[in-house]
Amino acid sequence: MCFMILNEYRPISPITIRPTAIKLILMKFGVVIFPGSNCDEDLIYVLEKIMGQEVVRLWHKDHDLQGAEFIVLPGGFSFGDYLRSGAIARFSPIMQEVIRFAANGGYVLGICNGFQILTEAGLLEGALLHNENRKFICRNIYMKPQTSNSLITAQIDPQRALKIPIAHGEGNYFADPEVLQSLKDNDQILFRYCDESGNITPESNPNGSLENIAGICNKERNVFGFMPHPERAADALVANEDGLAIFESILSMVKV
Ligand SMILES: NC(=O)CC[C@H](N)C(=O)O
């Protein structure tokens, strides 16, 4: 299977999900479920019912990605967050397949606990430490794209501060100085926490993350992770659809 980022918009099987929506491609998403995942059904709801995508549920003990073209590791408390969030889930059998898939250029996204699992698995650099205040934080934050060179952010206005919920105890992104420098040199920072007006300040950093970093990608730009939960802000019923911008960006940029 071959993936590539399009230079220009070229939809496959276009669908229109809302009157104002852009045309999006259709894909088969694989959502990995670990014991303790708790955002899997929210994510599947958004992918299937809001975005009109095909979704296959992948159990952590599976050895087969069932032909999924885009893998998502959802949020939650895999294995009860024992040892560290994501530290046990990275040893689940399916992770061998996810790592192989990513090595072949397949797209993998980790949201919150999924991001933690990807760092534990070595697919993304750095680590998610305990929040600076040692408390579980569940509230809306704002975050702003830091690059347009990723399918996660390409279609989002770089000045737009997205209001997205966070819900984590270990979301404090850390990387040593060499890794941080290489993230910057390679334009791998996807989002930074900001205030409502888009200012990136210490006050707008909810958890102590290094330089307000909320999400990153790998050097090859096919593995992505961030702490905020766009799947909790993607339906008019919850009075916040800012998360749609991320799903729409993915679906207008990927070619299967
Ligand atoms: N919402 C989540 O995915 C929670 C992440 C993780 N269990 C934490 O508390 O840090």
The ligand as an ORCA input file, in Angstrom:
! r2SCAN-3c Opt
* xyz 0 1
  N      -7.934     10.832     28.160
  C      -6.914     10.051     28.145
  O      -6.565      9.475     27.119
  C      -6.195      9.846     29.435
  C      -4.719      9.649     29.225
  C      -3.977      9.057     30.404
  N      -4.613      7.930     30.912
  C      -3.684     10.140     31.412
  O      -4.428     10.321     32.355
  O      -2.697     10.825     31.241
*
